[in-house]
Amino acid sequence: MHPPKSQMRFVIGLCLALACAGVCAGWLWNGARAGDGGGSGEGRRTIVKTAAQRQLDRLTLDGGVAWINTAPLKMEDLRGKIVILDFWTYCCINCHHIIPVLAKLEEKYPNDIVVIGVHTPKFFAERDTENIRRKVREYKLKHPVINDANQTLWDRFGVQSWPTIVVLGPNGEPLAKQGGEVPFDILDKYIGREIQKFKAKGAMKETPVQFFPEIEKPDNTPLLFPGKILADGPGKRLFISDTGHSRIVITSLDGKVQQVFGNGVEGLNDGPADKAQFNRQQGMCLVENTLYVADTENHALRAIDLKAKTVKTVAGTGQQTYKIDAHGPGLKTPLTSPWDVIQVPGTKTLLIAMAGHHQIWRFEMESEMVGVWAGSGQENIIDGPPGEAAFAQPSGLATDGKFLYVADSEVSGIRAVSLEKNKHLVQTVVGVGLFGFGDIDGVGDEVRLQHCLGVAYDDDKLYIADTYNNKIKVCYPSKREVKTILGNKTPGDSDDPPRFYQPGGLSVANMILYVADTNNHAIRAVDLKSGTVKTLDLSGLKPPTRPRPKFNNALLTEASKAKVSPTDTVTLNVTLPLAEKQKVNAEPDSITYVIETVDKDGLVKKGVAEETKHVSKPEDKFSVEIPLTKVPASGQSLEVKLSVSAFVCDADTNLCQVKNYIWTVPIAFADRGADSVSLKAQTK
């Protein structure tokens, strides 16, 4: 990725040569060695500490316009921890590749490190906190994220490209800085060594620091951040990439659910529909009775047999590759973030938008061979022969049979590649460069889009999901003309007037344009004759069942038998035993609980027990009500187990911990009993 425009002149040569190749070189780690291999996995790189680092005064986290997943933190709050700052922006595919690396580190060193995402925007839309919040939820980030909308922290830490990792020691001292993608093994060796070094000095504090991430909040929407959609007119079906739920949903054209592939758990697992797993998949392509899926975060191409109702992997190894000139058997050739897939009409060839390599790849369905088709791997907007041309994070594909049209998101452009045999020249329809974006309708080079992700072709028109402008536009490729047909730059969620929120996918069938309205978690149907918009009713679709929470290291309390007056509701009044200067996190749903019962008489209503519930107004004192099927008779009994998990924060620092409590309460119903049961435990 490139730096913000204000920094562009200073580091343009570095970014073009290194950052845009997928993994930046130029190690600035403090120490003798971080291990074998550099950012690109080739050769060794010396690790040095720069003079600029040595001269840095005390660094702060001040200057962001908002924090996500936590209240504002100060550097003093993080004393005793290795702090990893991840400078990113949510449009950046290379930044996406860092997310699982950091997640593995957080899992391996839960007591020793704190990761903080510093979101410094490229596009106008990426300055908005709510937009960032939704991406934080979509990408399941569990660490704090700062909205660095004004580039304050970027400048303070001397960052020059996305992504960049900055490592701070347990006293806030700068240790290292590296631009580009950093493989897990390299970062792991370095962080592990620094932890051991500071532990030997007695500088580390091993009390875990936890936060209340957006992804932990309840999700009741049928779809979650749907990325792409495919309309099958002859089959009267819609294929929906339910990206946030990591599953494929098949419905009728009016939204009636027919089949779901994937169990909603992120993973790479082949097999029957209810056992298969995907990982934030995007585009799809239907070839007879096989649905091909660009399984983005698994770096794989999957094939769904719609008759047998099974899923199998046909290309990719599940691991990201840094090679930009690969070609070989599908199951032995790694891919990098495939974002869309389409069939070349009249052939057995699929073309893949390989967003992570800024290329278009091809997959031969009969031989199952895969490899590069067009694009040098440089992130740019360069026309010409396939090997010399350059794309910038291609994210959507469409065809009229003569040309492949590409939504080239990072240059906010539309590219066209001739499908004529041996004449596959790359051309630019609209788009002028990595920082040429905006919202301008017109002709040729005057047109401006903003990070377009989806395209669909029908009736001599190319429809564009102008994602960050929250609009649907139409393009006449031969004229290079683009104009808005639906939507307003301001995000919204309504059919009349039509409003969208960062739509990501389009497909046309029977004069209906179907829109994957990503941030609205919805599918919209646009009648191209009348211009009317309708949101599909997906009420028959339920979100995947979340796994029951674990109450690790819970404080166990055996309550004495409680006598309760017979009523149709049992009320438990809970007091959390907080220490001095502790408070419950004020975010909604920061207290989770599960009720279990031993109920011989069938008193508890179905669905009450063993379902995960949340306290709507979290405080250290709250009530839990258990509705009964009937008023019990005097002498009947019930045993209740209440498990509670709460985010408990330090009142001075905003740092939080998960506190778990379990009460086991035998209840006897008796005349003249109490109105409720009080539950309290000793301070943990």
TORMI-902192 format. One record per residue (C-alpha): residue number from 1; x, y, z. Coordinates in Angstrom, 3 decimals, padded with zeros to 6 digits. Layout:
N
     k          u          v          w
   NUM          X          Y          Z
...
END
This chain:
684
     k          u          v          w
     1    000.000    000.000    000.000
     2    000.948    003.627   -000.418
     3    001.246    006.452    002.104
     4   -001.305    009.239    002.490
     5   -001.022    011.840   -000.256
     6    000.652    014.346    002.065
     7    003.511    011.843    002.524
     8    003.609    010.650   -001.056
     9    006.535    012.662   -002.404
    10    008.772    011.711    000.497
    11    008.534    007.950    000.050
    12    007.144    007.397   -003.416
    13    010.214    005.491   -004.564
    14    010.188    003.185   -001.542
    15    006.481    002.405   -001.919
    16    006.662    001.700   -005.616
    17    009.669   -000.540   -005.229
    18    008.783   -002.307   -002.023
    19    005.396   -001.746   -000.368
    20    003.392   -002.393   -003.505
    21    005.183   -005.678   -004.153
    22    003.111   -007.141   -001.321
    23    005.771   -007.192    001.384
    24    008.023   -004.251    002.135
    25    011.705   -004.670    002.781
    26    013.884   -002.430    004.920
    27    014.013   -003.858    008.431
    28    014.352   -001.441    011.311
    29    014.225   -003.918    014.179
    30    016.347   -003.305    017.235
    31    018.653   -006.258    017.840
    32    021.037   -008.562    016.062
    33    018.594   -010.742    014.101
    34    014.908   -011.471    013.887
    35    015.342   -014.795    012.141
    36    015.718   -016.085    008.651
    37    013.950   -014.366    005.795
    38    012.742   -010.843    005.258
    39    009.274   -009.514    004.662
    40    009.146   -011.199    001.266
    41    010.518   -014.480    002.563
    42    013.701   -014.111    000.516
    43    017.231   -013.775    001.946
    44    018.299   -012.326    005.277
    45    017.957   -008.783    006.510
    46    020.121   -007.074    009.097
    47    018.249   -005.649    012.052
    48    019.352   -002.239    013.269
    49    018.024    000.572    015.377
    50    017.937    003.906    013.570
    51    019.239    007.173    014.922
    52    015.723    008.569    014.628
    53    014.477    005.881    016.994
    54    017.205    006.575    019.517
    55    016.357    010.274    019.484
    56    012.622    009.792    019.981
    57    011.307    011.418    023.113
    58    008.464    009.967    025.108
    59    005.741    008.753    022.765
    60    002.021    009.058    023.441
    61   -001.203    007.621    022.064
    62   -002.934    011.008    022.124
    63   -004.355    012.586    018.988
    64   -006.872    010.066    017.680
    65   -010.423    011.298    017.163
    66   -011.997    008.142    018.642
    67   -011.235    004.704    020.107
    68   -012.988    001.447    019.222
    69   -013.151   -001.707    021.408
    70   -012.102    000.298    024.470
    71   -012.244    003.654    026.177
    72   -009.208    005.900    025.484
    73   -005.933    004.485    026.792
    74   -002.723    006.204    027.797
    75    000.774    004.823    027.503
    76    000.982    004.746    031.302
    77   -001.911    002.274    031.361
    78    000.192   -000.194    029.369
    79    003.342   -000.193    031.466
    80    004.766   -003.685    031.772
    81    003.508   -004.779    028.343
    82    005.122   -005.040    024.933
    83    002.897   -002.790    022.814
    84    002.482   -003.479    019.094
    85    001.035   -000.630    017.050
    86   -000.466   -001.757    013.756
    87   -000.811    001.161    011.326
    88   -003.463    000.158    008.807
    89   -006.394    001.332    006.716
    90   -009.352   -000.900    005.998
    91   -009.198   -000.698    002.189
    92   -005.680   -002.179    002.183
    93   -005.364   -005.873    001.296
    94   -001.829   -006.054    002.700
    95   -003.235   -004.730    005.985
    96   -005.795   -007.543    005.923
    97   -002.939   -010.049    005.726
    98   -001.438   -008.705    008.983
    99   -004.665   -009.285    010.956
   100   -004.314   -013.088    011.405
   101   -000.598   -012.673    012.183
   102   -001.393   -010.336    015.060
   103   -004.276   -012.540    016.228
   104   -001.882   -015.496    016.541
   105    000.522   -013.349    018.566
   106   -002.278   -012.205    020.872
   107   -003.266   -015.829    021.429
   108    000.317   -016.928    022.095
   109    001.280   -014.063    024.433
   110   -001.998   -013.049    026.160
   111   -000.258   -011.852    029.329
   112    002.671   -010.065    027.729
   113    001.566   -008.005    024.726
   114   -001.109   -005.490    023.817
   115   -001.897   -004.854    020.160
   116   -003.373   -001.484    019.197
   117   -004.580   -000.805    015.683
   118   -003.918    002.723    014.468
   119   -006.291    003.327    011.575
   120   -004.851    006.095    009.404
   121   -007.154    006.564    006.391
   122   -006.468    006.756    002.679
   123   -010.001    007.351    001.363
   124   -012.421    010.024    002.576
   125   -014.873    007.346    003.749
   126   -012.198    005.780    005.965
   127   -012.033    008.836    008.205
   128   -015.481    008.142    009.651
   129   -015.450    006.337    012.999
   130   -018.674    004.435    012.347
   131   -017.298    003.096    009.065
   132   -014.165    001.929    010.890
   133   -016.235    000.429    013.707
   134   -018.107   -001.732    011.205
   135   -014.870   -002.939    009.626
   136   -013.443   -003.700    013.064
   137   -016.508   -005.870    013.686
   138   -016.411   -007.390    010.201
   139   -012.754   -008.395    010.522
   140   -013.276   -009.561    014.110
   141   -010.540   -007.396    015.629
   142   -010.439   -007.880    019.394
   143   -007.800   -005.281    020.237
   144   -008.273   -001.498    020.598
   145   -008.324    000.587    017.422
   146   -007.606    004.317    017.232
   147   -009.194    006.434    014.509
   148   -006.149    008.452    013.445
   149   -008.283    010.505    011.049
   150   -005.950    013.518    011.146
   151   -002.755    011.468    010.642
   152   -001.463    012.579    014.048
   153   -000.020    009.265    015.235
   154    001.181    008.429    011.707
   155    003.360    011.554    011.761
   156    004.419    011.139    015.392
   157    005.753    007.627    014.813
   158    007.284    008.445    011.429
   159    005.178    005.944    009.467
   160    005.446    006.027    005.685
   161    003.330    003.174    004.272
   162    000.532    000.727    005.045
   163    000.824   -001.606    006.840
   164    003.532   -000.657    009.327
   165    004.267   -002.343    012.644
   166    005.780   -000.334    015.524
   167    006.921   -002.146    018.682
   168    007.221   -000.372    022.045
   169    008.840   -001.730    025.180
   170    007.265   -002.112    028.647
   171    008.187    001.465    029.557
   172    006.932    002.911    026.290
   173    010.368    003.009    024.664
   174    010.553    002.471    020.882
   175    012.061   -000.892    019.973
   176    011.322   -001.481    016.298
   177    009.482   -000.343    013.186
   178    008.805   -002.259    009.981
   179    006.750   -001.395    006.918
   180    004.969   -004.050    004.862
   181    003.702   -007.505    005.666
   182    005.657   -009.314    008.359
   183    005.376   -013.136    008.423
   184    004.326   -014.651    011.735
   185    007.513   -016.641    012.346
   186    009.705   -013.552    011.976
   187    007.573   -011.388    014.244
   188    007.097   -014.220    016.732
   189    010.836   -014.795    017.141
   190    011.452   -011.109    017.685
   191    008.587   -010.539    020.140
   192    009.391   -013.736    022.052
   193    012.993   -012.694    022.512
   194    012.026   -009.196    023.692
   195    009.552   -010.615    026.215
   196    012.206   -012.900    027.699
   197    014.721   -010.068    027.834
   198    012.377   -007.744    029.718
   199    011.148   -010.512    032.013
   200    014.741   -011.115    033.052
   201    014.921   -007.434    034.008
   202    011.669   -007.640    035.987
   203    010.023   -005.070    033.718
   204    006.996   -007.124    032.634
   205    003.566   -007.257    034.268
   206    001.767   -010.518    033.505
   207   -001.770   -009.564    034.497
   208   -003.753   -010.026    031.270
   209   -005.346   -006.956    029.683
   210   -008.639   -007.520    027.900
   211   -011.086   -005.371    026.015
   212   -014.735   -005.485    024.997
   213   -014.562   -005.912    021.219
   214   -017.336   -005.129    018.767
   215   -017.412   -008.755    017.627
   216   -018.399   -009.915    021.133
   217   -021.641   -007.969    020.932
   218   -024.805   -009.881    019.990
   219   -025.488   -010.540    016.322
   220   -029.100   -011.143    015.382
   221   -029.003   -010.260    011.683
   222   -029.677   -013.051    009.136
   223   -026.739   -011.818    007.052
   224   -023.530   -010.268    008.328
   225   -021.555   -008.052    005.927
   226   -022.581   -009.874    002.715
   227   -019.777   -009.186    000.239
   228   -020.956   -010.574   -003.097
   229   -024.117   -011.892   -004.752
   230   -024.780   -013.986   -007.841
   231   -028.183   -014.107   -009.568
   232   -029.106   -017.221   -011.539
   233   -032.007   -016.145   -013.758
   234   -032.725   -019.511   -015.426
   235   -032.541   -021.340   -012.085
   236   -034.473   -018.579   -010.286
   237   -031.900   -018.549   -007.493
   238   -029.673   -016.149   -005.634
   239   -026.294   -017.169   -004.262
   240   -025.322   -014.878   -001.389
   241   -021.855   -014.696    000.054
   242   -022.695   -014.200    003.732
   243   -019.136   -013.070    004.324
   244   -019.314   -012.112    007.994
   245   -020.906   -015.467    008.825
   246   -018.464   -017.387    006.581
   247   -021.186   -019.259    004.701
   248   -022.969   -019.372    001.329
   249   -026.742   -018.858    001.367
   250   -028.970   -019.932   -001.538
   251   -032.420   -018.353   -001.837
   252   -035.156   -017.896   -004.404
   253   -035.101   -014.606   -006.313
   254   -037.463   -013.136   -003.718
   255   -035.384   -014.236   -000.734
   256   -036.880   -017.550    000.389
   257   -034.075   -019.670    001.853
   258   -033.348   -022.934    000.021
   259   -029.918   -024.100    001.238
   260   -026.968   -023.005    003.354
   261   -023.392   -024.185    002.822
   262   -021.048   -023.716    005.758
   263   -021.615   -024.046    009.488
   264   -020.778   -020.413    010.240
   265   -017.409   -021.214    011.842
   266   -014.313   -019.801    010.144
   267   -012.130   -022.575    008.774
   268   -011.017   -024.546    005.735
   269   -013.010   -027.734    005.831
   270   -014.431   -029.702    002.901
   271   -017.413   -032.025    003.128
   272   -021.212   -031.893    003.354
   273   -023.068   -028.578    003.483
   274   -023.513   -028.489    007.267
   275   -019.900   -029.475    008.012
   276   -018.062   -027.356    005.436
   277   -016.257   -024.213    006.513
   278   -015.250   -021.021    004.714
   279   -013.337   -017.957    005.857
   280   -014.704   -014.570    004.798
   281   -015.370   -015.713    001.234
   282   -016.392   -013.224   -001.454
   283   -017.202   -013.749   -005.179
   284   -018.914   -016.742   -006.822
   285   -019.329   -018.213   -010.305
   286   -021.924   -020.790   -011.407
   287   -020.853   -023.385   -013.991
   288   -023.648   -025.903   -014.628
   289   -024.190   -027.576   -011.230
   290   -020.996   -026.337   -009.611
   291   -020.680   -023.076   -007.706
   292   -017.082   -021.839   -007.523
   293   -016.271   -019.620   -004.534
   294   -013.365   -017.226   -004.006
   295   -012.578   -018.159   -000.385
   296   -010.665   -014.995    000.417
   297   -009.209   -015.455    003.890
   298   -008.487   -019.146    003.214
   299   -006.532   -018.105    000.102
   300   -008.379   -020.829   -001.794
   301   -010.838   -021.566   -004.586
   302   -013.689   -023.819   -003.469
   303   -016.223   -025.788   -005.518
   304   -019.746   -026.522   -004.275
   305   -021.480   -029.481   -005.922
   306   -025.076   -028.296   -005.836
   307   -026.482   -031.767   -006.545
   308   -024.379   -033.731   -004.064
   309   -024.490   -030.790   -001.587
   310   -020.785   -031.054   -000.856
   311   -017.842   -028.652   -000.819
   312   -014.281   -029.299   -001.946
   313   -011.133   -027.242   -002.427
   314   -009.852   -027.101   -006.006
   315   -007.040   -024.538   -005.733
   316   -004.926   -023.109   -002.949
   317   -003.248   -024.628    000.077
   318   -004.836   -022.520    002.785
   319   -001.635   -020.514    003.111
   320   -000.881   -017.124    001.580
   321    001.858   -016.955   -001.050
   322    004.182   -014.073   -001.837
   323    005.059   -015.395   -005.295
   324    003.648   -013.314   -008.135
   325    004.639   -015.643   -010.991
   326    003.154   -018.930   -009.768
   327    001.684   -021.621   -011.997
   328    000.944   -025.244   -011.219
   329   -001.564   -027.825   -009.976
   330   -004.419   -026.171   -008.139
   331   -004.065   -027.989   -004.825
   332   -000.295   -027.448   -004.718
   333   -000.250   -023.753   -005.685
   334   -000.873   -021.184   -002.914
   335   -003.144   -018.208   -003.668
   336   -003.375   -014.776   -002.045
   337   -006.751   -013.266   -001.192
   338   -008.920   -014.234   -004.192
   339   -011.822   -011.752   -004.215
   340   -013.960   -012.695   -007.215
   341   -014.218   -015.390   -009.890
   342   -015.881   -015.557   -013.314
   343   -016.069   -017.954   -016.261
   344   -014.695   -016.964   -019.661
   345   -017.789   -017.486   -021.858
   346   -017.663   -020.610   -023.990
   347   -014.588   -022.039   -022.255
   348   -013.573   -024.192   -019.298
   349   -011.506   -021.339   -017.890
   350   -012.178   -019.332   -014.747
   351   -010.571   -015.952   -014.142
   352   -009.826   -014.957   -010.550
   353   -009.424   -011.440   -009.144
   354   -006.334   -012.126   -007.019
   355   -006.622   -008.998   -004.890
   356   -003.650   -009.834   -002.686
   357   -001.276   -009.950   -005.662
   358   -002.886   -007.157   -007.716
   359   -003.304   -009.645   -010.554
   360   -005.847   -011.675   -012.527
   361   -005.210   -015.434   -012.378
   362   -006.736   -018.250   -014.413
   363   -007.985   -021.680   -013.355
   364   -008.557   -024.462   -015.857
   365   -011.543   -026.498   -014.701
   366   -010.584   -029.669   -016.579
   367   -006.870   -029.853   -015.707
   368   -007.263   -027.957   -012.382
   369   -004.121   -025.955   -013.171
   370   -003.887   -022.414   -011.823
   371   -001.572   -019.474   -012.469
   372   -001.113   -015.823   -013.380
   373   -003.049   -014.536   -016.414
   374   -002.565   -010.746   -016.311
   375   -000.744   -008.233   -014.136
   376    002.883   -007.781   -013.149
   377    002.134   -007.804   -009.423
   378    002.972   -004.119   -009.080
   379    000.172   -002.137   -007.430
   380   -000.590    000.558   -009.984
   381   -002.696    001.527   -012.999
   382   -000.682    000.568   -016.088
   383   -002.175   -000.550   -019.381
   384   -000.627   -002.831   -021.986
   385    000.197   -006.510   -022.503
   386   -000.737   -008.835   -019.619
   387    002.810   -009.243   -018.317
   388    003.491   -005.501   -018.243
   389    000.115   -004.179   -017.093
   390   -000.613   -003.439   -013.450
   391   -003.756   -003.598   -011.326
   392   -004.409   -002.362   -007.809
   393   -006.375   -004.794   -005.666
   394   -008.882   -006.072   -008.247
   395   -012.083   -006.911   -006.388
   396   -014.931   -007.444   -008.858
   397   -015.291   -009.094   -012.281
   398   -017.863   -008.968   -015.090
   399   -017.863   -009.779   -018.800
   400   -019.768   -009.029   -022.000
   401   -018.080   -011.920   -023.801
   402   -015.527   -009.680   -025.510
   403   -013.941   -007.980   -022.501
   404   -013.296   -008.807   -018.877
   405   -014.270   -005.791   -016.764
   406   -012.452   -005.325   -013.481
   407   -013.403   -003.214   -010.461
   408   -009.861   -002.104   -009.638
   409   -010.539   -000.860   -006.149
   410   -007.315    000.819   -004.997
   411   -007.171    003.036   -008.098
   412   -010.939    003.563   -007.867
   413   -011.128    002.535   -011.490
   414   -012.663    000.221   -014.054
   415   -010.271   -001.771   -016.221
   416   -011.016   -003.801   -019.347
   417   -009.050   -006.792   -020.637
   418   -009.658   -008.072   -024.154
   419   -010.686   -011.733   -024.245
   420   -009.646   -012.110   -027.875
   421   -007.238   -015.019   -028.167
   422   -003.582   -013.970   -027.895
   423   -004.605   -010.286   -027.691
   424   -005.329   -009.865   -023.996
   425   -004.466   -006.172   -023.748
   426   -005.318   -004.312   -020.535
   427   -007.065   -000.946   -020.932
   428   -008.400    001.658   -018.523
   429   -012.049    002.643   -018.836
   430   -011.997    005.128   -015.951
   431   -009.491    005.775   -013.184
   432   -006.365    007.903   -013.023
   433   -004.240    006.589   -010.164
   434   -003.835    005.442   -006.589
   435   -004.845    008.837   -005.212
   436   -007.275    009.864   -007.937
   437   -010.573    009.251   -006.174
   438   -013.770    011.145   -005.430
   439   -017.374    011.255   -006.615
   440   -017.597    012.806   -010.083
   441   -019.803    011.597   -012.922
   442   -018.685    012.342   -016.467
   443   -016.562    010.993   -019.285
   444   -013.035    009.566   -019.381
   445   -010.377    010.972   -017.083
   446   -012.759    013.409   -015.416
   447   -014.634    010.515   -013.745
   448   -013.924    009.805   -010.093
   449   -015.037    006.780   -008.083
   450   -014.124    005.849   -004.501
   451   -012.899    002.282   -003.906
   452   -015.372    000.459   -006.160
   453   -015.698   -003.239   -005.287
   454   -018.341   -004.701   -007.595
   455   -019.396   -004.732   -011.267
   456   -022.142   -006.441   -013.294
   457   -022.803   -006.326   -017.039
   458   -026.219   -006.393   -018.722
   459   -027.816   -004.930   -021.863
   460   -024.710   -002.983   -022.996
   461   -024.330   -001.398   -019.579
   462   -021.769   -001.968   -016.848
   463   -023.173   -001.411   -013.375
   464   -020.717   -000.326   -010.679
   465   -020.926   -000.640   -006.907
   466   -019.182    002.642   -006.079
   467   -018.641    001.308   -002.598
   468   -017.213    004.154   -000.546
   469   -019.546    006.667   -002.213
   470   -022.551    004.512   -001.195
   471   -023.849    004.620   -004.768
   472   -024.768    002.461   -007.717
   473   -023.499    003.875   -011.024
   474   -023.791    002.878   -014.651
   475   -020.928    002.907   -017.142
   476   -020.941    002.854   -020.938
   477   -017.483    001.373   -021.524
   478   -017.049    002.330   -025.188
   479   -017.824    005.969   -024.344
   480   -015.962    005.883   -020.993
   481   -019.042    007.550   -019.538
   482   -020.219    007.071   -015.941
   483   -023.276    008.426   -014.151
   484   -025.045    007.821   -010.828
   485   -028.377    006.016   -010.973
   486   -029.059    005.240   -007.293
   487   -027.895    006.280   -003.871
   488   -026.544    009.280   -002.069
   489   -023.026    009.915   -000.854
   490   -024.349    009.856    002.712
   491   -024.856    006.252    003.892
   492   -028.378    005.130    004.630
   493   -030.723    002.164    004.761
   494   -033.943    002.778    002.879
   495   -035.700    001.715   -000.311
   496   -037.462    005.022   -000.967
   497   -035.417    007.092   -001.391
   498   -032.768    004.464   -002.264
   499   -029.879    004.565    000.207
   500   -026.984    002.129    000.555
   501   -024.073    001.654    002.949
   502   -020.875    000.581    001.201
   503   -022.373   -001.953   -001.244
   504   -019.821   -004.557   -002.342
   505   -021.430   -006.885   -004.890
   506   -023.774   -006.725   -007.902
   507   -025.505   -009.210   -010.187
   508   -028.249   -008.907   -012.831
   509   -031.016   -011.326   -013.821
   510   -034.332   -010.709   -015.584
   511   -033.880   -006.909   -015.536
   512   -033.375   -006.929   -011.759
   513   -030.084   -005.684   -010.332
   514   -029.304   -007.432   -007.048
   515   -027.077   -005.543   -004.609
   516   -025.106   -006.958   -001.686
   517   -025.539   -003.932    000.593
   518   -022.643   -004.891    002.800
   519   -022.773   -002.551    005.786
   520   -026.571   -002.753    005.949
   521   -026.363   -006.587    006.156
   522   -028.994   -006.709    003.417
   523   -029.782   -007.682   -000.175
   524   -031.523   -005.061   -002.301
   525   -033.354   -005.694   -005.591
   526   -033.425   -002.851   -008.125
   527   -036.028   -002.970   -010.907
   528   -034.016   -001.577   -013.821
   529   -037.162   -000.644   -015.745
   530   -038.895    001.370   -013.024
   531   -035.875    002.259   -010.881
   532   -037.652    001.092   -007.725
   533   -035.709   -000.622   -004.934
   534   -036.870   -003.391   -002.606
   535   -035.047   -004.973    000.323
   536   -035.428   -008.753    000.229
   537   -037.138   -010.366    003.190
   538   -034.750   -013.024    004.515
   539   -036.780   -013.759    007.646
   540   -036.426   -017.490    007.059
   541   -032.666   -017.227    007.559
   542   -031.175   -017.398    011.043
   543   -027.654   -016.365    012.041
   544   -025.288   -019.209    012.937
   545   -025.543   -020.411    016.507
   546   -022.783   -018.903    018.564
   547   -020.833   -021.297    020.739
   548   -021.771   -021.123    024.370
   549   -019.369   -018.883    026.292
   550   -016.758   -020.469    028.528
   551   -016.550   -019.331    032.117
   552   -012.885   -020.040    032.741
   553   -011.453   -019.559    036.238
   554   -014.898   -018.686    037.568
   555   -015.446   -017.875    041.230
   556   -017.787   -020.675    042.393
   557   -020.422   -020.026    045.047
   558   -022.764   -022.633    046.521
   559   -025.753   -020.675    047.788
   560   -027.891   -021.943    050.659
   561   -031.410   -023.135    049.851
   562   -033.687   -020.193    049.114
   563   -037.385   -020.161    049.925
   564   -039.386   -018.242    047.307
   565   -043.075   -017.432    047.173
   566   -044.843   -019.238    044.324
   567   -045.136   -016.843    041.336
   568   -044.793   -017.172    037.579
   569   -041.275   -015.636    037.645
   570   -038.172   -016.280    039.700
   571   -036.025   -013.170    040.207
   572   -032.309   -013.391    040.977
   573   -030.760   -010.163    042.306
   574   -027.063   -010.324    041.512
   575   -024.285   -008.260    043.056
   576   -020.861   -008.603    041.429
   577   -018.086   -008.543    044.026
   578   -015.887   -005.810    042.532
   579   -012.706   -004.635    044.174
   580   -012.084   -001.001    045.058
   581   -011.740    001.271    041.991
   582   -013.266   -001.313    039.698
   583   -016.365   -000.795    037.552
   584   -018.324   -002.764    034.991
   585   -017.660   -001.735    031.400
   586   -020.521    000.569    030.414
   587   -020.848   -000.788    026.866
   588   -024.182   -002.537    026.222
   589   -024.026   -006.319    026.585
   590   -020.734   -006.333    028.490
   591   -022.310   -008.760    030.988
   592   -023.167   -012.193    029.566
   593   -024.959   -014.929    031.476
   594   -026.264   -018.460    031.025
   595   -028.978   -020.129    033.112
   596   -028.995   -023.907    033.634
   597   -031.622   -025.739    035.633
   598   -032.397   -029.029    037.234
   599   -036.145   -028.918    036.631
   600   -038.006   -032.142    037.433
   601   -041.448   -030.540    037.239
   602   -041.079   -028.721    033.888
   603   -041.452   -025.284    035.464
   604   -038.970   -023.376    033.320
   605   -040.135   -022.179    029.909
   606   -038.474   -023.758    026.881
   607   -035.558   -021.712    025.551
   608   -034.825   -019.952    028.833
   609   -032.205   -022.381    030.063
   610   -028.804   -022.746    028.397
   611   -029.261   -019.795    026.002
   612   -026.661   -017.031    026.147
   613   -028.215   -013.767    027.298
   614   -026.962   -010.254    028.003
   615   -027.681   -007.613    030.617
   616   -029.061   -004.589    028.759
   617   -027.784   -002.015    031.279
   618   -024.555   -003.394    032.716
   619   -023.830   -002.444    036.333
   620   -022.405   -004.275    039.306
   621   -025.993   -004.869    040.486
   622   -028.605   -006.316    038.145
   623   -031.527   -008.725    038.098
   624   -032.101   -011.910    036.129
   625   -035.669   -013.092    035.663
   626   -036.575   -016.711    034.968
   627   -040.118   -017.026    033.567
   628   -041.989   -020.167    034.554
   629   -044.600   -022.176    032.671
   630   -047.008   -021.935    035.603
   631   -047.213   -020.834    039.200
   632   -045.566   -023.670    041.137
   633   -047.260   -025.353    044.028
   634   -045.893   -024.958    047.510
   635   -043.309   -027.677    048.062
   636   -042.073   -027.858    044.480
   637   -038.385   -027.181    043.942
   638   -035.913   -026.043    041.316
   639   -032.116   -025.886    041.173
   640   -030.620   -022.996    039.221
   641   -027.046   -022.570    038.065
   642   -026.242   -018.993    037.009
   643   -022.948   -018.396    035.143
   644   -021.963   -014.757    034.638
   645   -019.126   -013.219    032.634
   646   -018.450   -009.497    033.013
   647   -015.957   -007.041    031.591
   648   -014.636   -005.364    034.724
   649   -012.495   -002.272    034.264
   650   -010.102   -000.247    036.367
   651   -011.796    003.077    037.067
   652   -008.549    005.020    036.588
   653   -007.012    003.389    033.517
   654   -009.950    001.912    031.525
   655   -008.089   -001.409    031.338
   656   -010.459   -004.342    031.636
   657   -010.445   -007.979    032.668
   658   -012.997   -010.725    032.195
   659   -014.416   -011.772    035.557
   660   -016.431   -014.991    035.720
   661   -018.800   -016.062    038.490
   662   -020.960   -019.163    038.951
   663   -023.717   -019.554    041.524
   664   -025.568   -022.800    042.226
   665   -028.887   -022.062    043.947
   666   -031.406   -024.637    045.237
   667   -034.860   -023.025    045.316
   668   -037.875   -024.253    047.260
   669   -041.293   -022.716    046.620
   670   -043.120   -022.045    049.861
   671   -045.880   -019.826    051.105
   672   -044.537   -016.735    052.833
   673   -041.240   -017.148    051.000
   674   -039.120   -014.268    049.732
   675   -039.967   -012.301    046.584
   676   -036.515   -012.871    045.092
   677   -033.128   -014.502    045.613
   678   -030.042   -012.428    046.419
   679   -026.733   -013.631    045.018
   680   -023.385   -012.273    046.095
   681   -019.865   -013.659    046.344
   682   -016.610   -012.729    048.007
   683   -014.200   -010.421    046.181
   684   -012.165   -012.436    043.703
END
